Amino acid sequence: MSQTEMERRRDAEAQIRATMMNELCGIMHKLGLPPMMVLHLAARSIGTIYREMADVHSGIDPCSCGWRPHPLTDVEVLGMALMTACEQRRTNDLLQMRVIGTA
């Protein structure tokens, strides 16, 4: 993988993470739901999004991008990504750190 591709992936992950963190925290505060319930709902939402994307990329007239879903292996890859991320400790990457206060 090229340096540019790695940077694009890192930037995309940081943007997705920041957006999801904002939304999940907002939902917890607005609706008073506990963190594990909100995370459970987020995981279900990712599954639903996968299903919708897979539907668009399969069938009689699939998306022309070339990706074809493989539900068994795709779900396994998604599960492994979740498990790996849950087991990893925080890094010293400033893009991944949570802002605590203001200067």
C-alpha positions in Angstrom: 0.0 0.0 0.0 1.4 3.4 -0.9 2.0 6.2 1.5 -0.7 8.2 0.0 -3.2 5.4 0.3 -2.2 4.9 4.0 -2.7 8.6 4.6 -6.1 8.6 2.9 -7.2 5.6 5.0 -5.9 7.1 8.2 -7.7 10.4 7.4 -10.9 8.6 6.6 -10.8 6.6 9.8 -10.1 9.7 11.9 -13.1 11.5 10.2 -15.4 8.6 10.7 -14.3 8.1 14.3 -14.8 11.8 15.2 -18.2 11.9 13.5 -19.4 8.7 15.2 -18.0 9.9 18.6 -19.9 13.2 18.3 -23.1 11.5 17.3 -22.9 8.7 19.9 -22.2 11.2 22.7 -25.0 13.4 21.5 -27.4 10.5 21.5 -26.4 9.5 25.1 -26.9 13.0 26.4 -30.1 13.7 24.4 -31.8 10.4 25.1 -30.2 9.4 28.4 -29.2 6.0 27.1 -26.2 4.1 28.6 -23.0 3.8 26.5 -23.3 0.0 25.9 -26.8 0.4 24.6 -25.7 3.2 22.2 -22.7 1.1 21.1 -25.0 -1.9 20.5 -27.3 0.3 18.4 -24.3 1.6 16.5 -23.1 -1.9 15.7 -26.6 -2.8 14.5 -26.6 0.3 12.3 -23.2 -0.7 10.8 -24.7 -4.1 10.0 -27.7 -2.5 8.4 -25.5 -0.2 6.3 -23.5 -3.2 5.2 -26.7 -4.9 4.1 -27.9 -1.8 2.1 -24.5 -1.4 0.5 -24.3 -5.2 -0.4 -27.8 -5.0 -1.9 -26.8 -2.1 -4.2 -23.7 -4.0 -5.3 -25.3 -7.3 -6.1 -28.3 -8.6 -8.1 -29.3 -8.0 -11.7 -28.0 -4.4 -12.0 -25.2 -4.0 -9.5 -23.2 -0.8 -8.9 -20.4 -0.5 -11.5 -17.6 0.1 -9.0 -16.6 -3.5 -9.1 -17.1 -4.5 -5.4 -19.1 -7.6 -4.9 -20.2 -8.5 -1.4 -19.3 -11.8 0.2 -21.6 -11.8 3.3 -19.8 -14.6 5.2 -16.2 -13.3 4.8 -17.3 -9.6 4.9 -19.1 -10.0 8.2 -16.1 -11.9 9.6 -13.8 -9.1 8.5 -16.1 -6.5 10.1 -16.2 -8.6 13.3 -12.4 -8.9 13.4 -12.0 -5.2 12.9 -14.4 -4.5 15.8 -12.6 -7.0 18.0 -9.2 -5.7 17.2 -10.2 -2.1 17.7 -11.7 -3.0 21.1 -8.5 -4.7 22.3 -6.1 -2.0 21.2 -4.9 0.6 23.6 -4.8 4.3 22.8 -1.9 5.5 20.7 0.1 8.7 20.8 -1.4 9.8 17.5 -2.8 13.2 18.0 -5.6 12.6 15.4 -6.9 9.8 17.6 -6.8 11.6 20.9 -9.9 13.1 22.6 -9.9 16.8 23.2 -10.3 17.4 27.0 -10.3 21.1 27.4 -9.5 24.4 25.7 -6.3 26.4 25.8 
